[in-house]
Amino acid sequence: MDKPSNQPKVQPTLSWMMKSPARILALGFGTGLAPIVPGTFGTLVALPLIFLFAAGPLWFYIVGIIGVSAIGIWAAETACNDMGAHDHNSIVWDEVAGYLVTMLLLPLTWQWLLAGFILFRLVDIIKPWPINLLDRNVHGGFGVMIDDIAAGAVCCAALHAVRYFL
């Protein structure tokens, strides 16, 4: 099955985004409107959430990831439908969820946050197997979110392996 087009029928703008809470979230509070590398700017939205969720017990962080992901499925689905495009690059809430997953149980030092950020962005951009299969074959709001969550899981495992051997 072919992936639906990501060319929008409606070009996202700040005024368009502000008309819906789902659009505000999907576009990462406006970071998805950045003229260059919107996914990178959108990933930064996760930083306060990482610190917030990590301040509590592990279950709180996991519930946070689940909540951010569930909200993201709804927000991405709504924004895709409103825009008339699948996974337009202005939709960046999936990067928020992916970076949250990346940083699960890692130290919150600038070095680990930077390593996680860079690795997650690289994996999200390159989309190696099997992440590329999810990106191509799973559609809708769930499809927008799942490849970044999978990328985050791969990055989390890689960073924990590095940490173990350091």
Buried (B, 14 or more C-beta within 10 A) or exposed (E): EEEBEBEBEEEBEEEBBEEBEBBBBBBBBBBBBBEEEBBBBBBBBBBEBBEEBBEEEEEEBBEBBEEBBEBBBBBBBBBBEBBEBBBBBBBBBBBBBBBBBBBBEBEEEEEBBEBBBEBBBEBBEEBEEEBEEBBBEBBBBBBBBBBBBBBBBBBBEBBEEEEEEE
